[in-house]
Amino acid sequence: MTEHYLVPFGFGEAEYVEKRSRFIGHVWRVNSEDEAKARIAEMRKKYYDSRHNCWCYAIREGNVLRYGDDGEPQGTAGQPMLNVFQRQGVWDACCVVTRYFGGILLGAGGLTRAYGGTAKLALDQAGVCQMRQWSTVAVACPYGLYERMRMLVEQSGGAVEDTEFGADVVLTVSLPSEDVALFSEKVTELSAGRVEVLLVEEQLRPGPRMET
């Protein structure tokens, strides 16, 4: 069975204010350290006038875990941010939290909560999905079975990626590869053998956004 793990679904951005200090969090899915470093450099350039641009990233290949406090007291920024991703088992992720100082010291505990909390808010905005072996299949069904077929896809852990309405309804469906055989059996049962599941492609890729 192909190993699977969680990655950010997309880009996430969030803001948090604590005692007039403004924290701006960004999360991306990245494929390498170089890509993560480029994102960090991008934020430093964009927020050049900020007091701190703290960062972390976790790359699955090579088990690479890095973080930086960018002038904040050691252990109060990058590590709490990285902990957010480690607790949820999220890899191939880069996060930068920018701080505009509000004039009031937050203390170590306050900083830890602010940086970790902002990273979590940004990750929530990005969402998560599973990186695993996915199959794309085509299912052409009569209009009378359309709604039940959509429900079957959902119940089978898949997602309808596209729908074409012609003589029949053709659904393009993404499913975990190991679930295709069982899904095909259920389609045969639902349609009394009238509908066939056709494999289009298989590849290791991120899947649909997961509900959290």
Buried (B, 14 or more C-beta within 10 A) or exposed (E): EEEBEBBBBBEBEBEBEBEEBBBBBBBBBBEBBEBBBEBBEEBBEBBEEBBBBBBBBBBBEEEBBBBBBBEBEEEBBBBBBBBBBEEBEBBBBBBBBBBBBBEEEBEEEBBBBBBBBBBBBBBBBBBBBBBBBBBBBBBBBEEEBBEEBBEBBEEBBBBBEEEEEEEBBBBBBBBBBBBBEEBBEBBBEBBEEEBBBEEEEBEEBBBBBEEE
